[in-house]
Amino acid sequence: MRRSAAAVVREYGPFEDAGHVHGLTYDGRHVWFASGDKLNALDPVSGRIVRSFAAAAHAGTAFDGRHLYQIAEDRIQKIDPQTAGVAVSGLESDGGDLFYCGGATSGKVRAVRRPKLERDQPSPSASSAALPPAAAVLTDNVRSTAKRGR
């Protein structure tokens, strides 16, 4: 493999009130970056910040095609970039068979029990097969709770 040096083609900033850039992601239109106490949307054509909103933003930032994910202290927040609304407030395991899930705007915390593994248990659904085991369990339990209308 041939190696060559990368070339910086443009720099943005420094930006007023954004002394540090802690994490960034691109949503297809804007470059979002974390700068301490807010998330900022940068227009890469004009080089201007076109939108900012308050958020704990001292670490990594990601975009999944619809939501921004921002590390905020000891949790990951799922944020709608259109409304700046936080949809998920966290997920934590007790180290055993329980997961605690923050319900964000619902005001609830849910405890979800990991299902017991049995030899003759059917394989995971196709939609959760690609997820890590903890996420697959959570996804399947949330689906079954939603089907029961809870």
BADREN-47732 format. One record per residue (C-alpha): residue number from 1; residue in three letters; y, z, x. Coordinates in Angstrom, 3 decimals. Layout:
// BADREN-47732
> NUM/ALA/Y/Z/X .
...
//
This chain:
// BADREN-47732
> 1/MET/0.000/0.000/0.000 .
> 2/ARG/3.425/-0.920/1.316 .
> 3/ARG/6.104/1.699/1.194 .
> 4/SER/9.821/1.166/0.947 .
> 5/ALA/12.768/3.478/0.508 .
> 6/ALA/14.176/3.935/-2.982 .
> 7/ALA/17.813/3.014/-3.479 .
> 8/VAL/20.261/5.122/-5.505 .
> 9/VAL/21.904/2.588/-7.820 .
> 10/ARG/24.263/4.962/-9.647 .
> 11/GLU/25.235/8.624/-9.800 .
> 12/TYR/26.578/10.443/-12.840 .
> 13/GLY/28.814/13.508/-12.742 .
> 14/PRO/29.631/16.087/-11.736 .
> 15/PHE/30.233/17.121/-15.326 .
> 16/GLU/32.673/19.745/-16.570 .
> 17/ASP/30.813/22.902/-17.698 .
> 18/ALA/27.537/21.609/-16.235 .
> 19/GLY/27.270/23.083/-12.768 .
> 20/HIS/23.518/22.533/-12.567 .
> 21/VAL/21.030/20.012/-13.906 .
> 22/HIS/17.801/21.923/-14.587 .
> 23/GLY/15.644/19.299/-16.285 .
> 24/LEU/16.047/15.891/-17.844 .
> 25/THR/14.372/13.309/-20.032 .
> 26/TYR/15.155/9.870/-21.458 .
> 27/ASP/14.820/9.101/-25.175 .
> 28/GLY/15.233/5.333/-24.919 .
> 29/ARG/18.981/5.575/-25.499 .
> 30/HIS/20.301/8.738/-23.842 .
> 31/VAL/19.438/10.770/-20.770 .
> 32/TRP/19.163/14.383/-21.980 .
> 33/PHE/19.699/17.104/-19.399 .
> 34/ALA/19.570/20.873/-19.384 .
> 35/SER/22.604/22.610/-17.901 .
> 36/GLY/22.116/26.335/-18.402 .
> 37/ASP/23.317/27.171/-21.900 .
> 38/LYS/23.290/23.699/-23.449 .
> 39/LEU/21.502/20.383/-23.709 .
> 40/ASN/23.578/17.281/-23.053 .
> 41/ALA/23.057/13.639/-24.046 .
> 42/LEU/24.355/11.258/-21.387 .
> 43/ASP/25.044/7.606/-22.192 .
> 44/PRO/23.708/5.871/-19.048 .
> 45/VAL/25.901/2.812/-19.672 .
> 46/SER/29.268/4.590/-19.915 .
> 47/GLY/28.278/7.615/-17.811 .
> 48/ARG/29.780/9.953/-20.409 .
> 49/ILE/28.246/12.925/-22.188 .
> 50/VAL/28.206/11.814/-25.827 .
> 51/ARG/26.713/14.967/-27.323 .
> 52/SER/25.988/18.572/-26.368 .
> 53/PHE/24.607/21.561/-28.209 .
> 54/ALA/23.912/25.179/-27.365 .
> 55/ALA/20.388/25.930/-26.175 .
> 56/ALA/18.783/28.075/-23.507 .
> 57/ALA/18.350/25.278/-20.971 .
> 58/HIS/17.541/26.670/-17.540 .
> 59/ALA/14.390/24.642/-16.838 .
> 60/GLY/12.344/21.559/-17.811 .
> 61/THR/13.183/19.117/-20.601 .
> 62/ALA/10.902/16.504/-22.225 .
> 63/PHE/10.961/13.985/-25.107 .
> 64/ASP/7.925/12.892/-27.150 .
> 65/GLY/9.462/10.015/-29.086 .
> 66/ARG/10.899/12.259/-31.806 .
> 67/HIS/11.624/15.761/-30.478 .
> 68/LEU/13.062/17.299/-27.346 .
> 69/TYR/11.052/20.089/-25.730 .
> 70/GLN/13.026/22.631/-23.754 .
> 71/ILE/11.748/25.525/-21.683 .
> 72/ALA/13.754/28.528/-22.842 .
> 73/GLU/13.029/31.740/-20.942 .
> 74/ASP/9.383/32.565/-21.836 .
> 75/ARG/8.785/29.898/-24.508 .
> 76/ILE/9.006/26.167/-25.174 .
> 77/GLN/11.357/25.135/-27.972 .
> 78/LYS/10.775/21.980/-30.011 .
> 79/ILE/14.215/20.628/-30.943 .
> 80/ASP/15.201/17.859/-33.343 .
> 81/PRO/17.878/15.958/-31.367 .
> 82/GLN/19.531/14.735/-34.597 .
> 83/THR/20.129/18.208/-36.033 .
> 84/ALA/19.690/20.449/-32.969 .
> 85/GLY/17.266/22.461/-35.123 .
> 86/VAL/14.502/24.382/-33.385 .
> 87/ALA/11.121/23.700/-34.994 .
> 88/VAL/8.680/25.730/-32.875 .
> 89/SER/9.426/28.996/-31.181 .
> 90/GLY/6.326/29.634/-29.103 .
> 91/LEU/2.595/29.940/-28.650 .
> 92/GLU/0.825/32.772/-26.867 .
> 93/SER/-2.786/33.878/-26.467 .
> 94/ASP/-3.957/37.479/-26.420 .
> 95/GLY/-6.452/36.464/-23.719 .
> 96/GLY/-9.259/36.805/-26.224 .
> 97/ASP/-9.768/34.945/-29.464 .
> 98/LEU/-6.263/35.108/-31.007 .
> 99/PHE/-3.233/32.862/-30.679 .
> 100/TYR/0.189/33.974/-31.864 .
> 101/CYS/2.407/31.145/-33.088 .
> 102/GLY/6.133/31.389/-33.765 .
> 103/GLY/7.110/29.722/-37.030 .
> 104/ALA/10.760/29.056/-36.038 .
> 105/THR/12.754/28.507/-39.235 .
> 106/SER/9.982/29.950/-41.445 .
> 107/GLY/10.698/33.388/-39.991 .
> 108/LYS/6.949/34.013/-39.623 .
> 109/VAL/4.604/34.765/-36.755 .
> 110/ARG/1.036/33.600/-37.343 .
> 111/ALA/-2.092/34.980/-35.687 .
> 112/VAL/-4.755/32.263/-35.489 .
> 113/ARG/-8.350/33.167/-34.587 .
> 114/ARG/-10.271/30.838/-32.300 .
> 115/PRO/-13.386/29.599/-34.138 .
> 116/LYS/-16.783/30.704/-32.856 .
> 117/LEU/-18.615/27.976/-30.984 .
> 118/GLU/-22.066/27.150/-32.327 .
> 119/ARG/-24.610/24.683/-30.954 .
> 120/ASP/-24.863/22.745/-34.199 .
> 121/GLN/-21.125/22.772/-34.907 .
> 122/PRO/-19.749/19.232/-35.479 .
> 123/SER/-17.677/17.738/-32.679 .
> 124/PRO/-13.874/18.073/-32.889 .
> 125/SER/-11.976/15.583/-35.017 .
> 126/ALA/-10.756/12.446/-33.265 .
> 127/SER/-7.141/13.592/-33.576 .
> 128/SER/-7.757/16.811/-31.682 .
> 129/ALA/-10.351/15.506/-29.216 .
> 130/ALA/-7.690/14.494/-26.687 .
> 131/LEU/-5.882/17.851/-26.843 .
> 132/PRO/-6.557/20.784/-24.528 .
> 133/PRO/-8.988/23.273/-26.144 .
> 134/ALA/-6.272/25.768/-27.172 .
> 135/ALA/-4.103/23.065/-28.759 .
> 136/ALA/-7.094/21.502/-30.547 .
> 137/VAL/-8.040/24.868/-32.048 .
> 138/LEU/-4.477/25.517/-33.144 .
> 139/THR/-4.107/22.016/-34.615 .
> 140/ASP/-7.367/22.267/-36.580 .
> 141/ASN/-6.548/25.768/-37.891 .
> 142/VAL/-3.025/24.779/-38.932 .
> 143/ARG/-4.480/21.755/-40.767 .
> 144/SER/-7.024/23.878/-42.611 .
> 145/THR/-4.355/26.448/-43.512 .
> 146/ALA/-2.112/23.671/-44.852 .
> 147/LYS/-4.995/22.273/-46.949 .
> 148/ARG/-5.464/25.690/-48.556 .
> 149/GLY/-1.762/25.721/-49.434 .
> 150/ARG/-0.751/28.716/-47.331 .
//
